[in-house]
Amino acid sequence: MGITATVPGKVHITLKVNGEEMEVSFAPYKTLLEVLREDLGLTGTKHGCELGECGACAVLVDGAPLLSCLTLAIECEGRAIETIEGLANGPELHPLQEAFADLGGSQCGYCTPGAIMTAKALLDNEPEPSSQRIKEAMAGNLCRCTGYQQIVESVEKAAGCCRHAERVKA
């Protein structure tokens, strides 16, 4: 499709977000975080530190966790972007969402979308991570409420649920 300038000072591109192509016009200096929240109305991804240190803004781009506050939206044309809004299947929560809710991996909830997206990338690539590996993968996601143990336990529970679901499908 390519980048076009339809309005002076703005670019017009197509982003593939949560499996759906979306056309959007925005100022070329806007971050992916800003375009997701302000232009596409996907407010599940959170503004945190805006310095790339807290992980609250993590989304998946081509399956890898990416800090959307540090990424220009214009760099994401033609790439697959997944946000927290794309995880649930209708009313059915993703196993990570269920586990975070069940085990207290989410308390105030502000860091939760970024943590869940980071954990999803981990489980997509490593279906049976050790506790240590989960801690390593989640090290860039800061949480002021949980003390982190509930987050690790939530990811472990979701990993088990995902493995069980895969065995049932087979």
Secondary structure, DSSP 8 states (H G I E B T S, - for coil): ---B--STT-EEEEEEETTEEEEEEE-TT-BHHHIIIIIS--TTS----SSSSS-TTEEEETTEEEEGGGSBGGGGTTSEEE-GGGTSBTTB--HHHHHHHHHTS-SS-SSHHHHHHHHHHHHHH-SS--HHHHHHHTTT---SSS-SHHHHHHHHHHHHHHHHHHHHH-
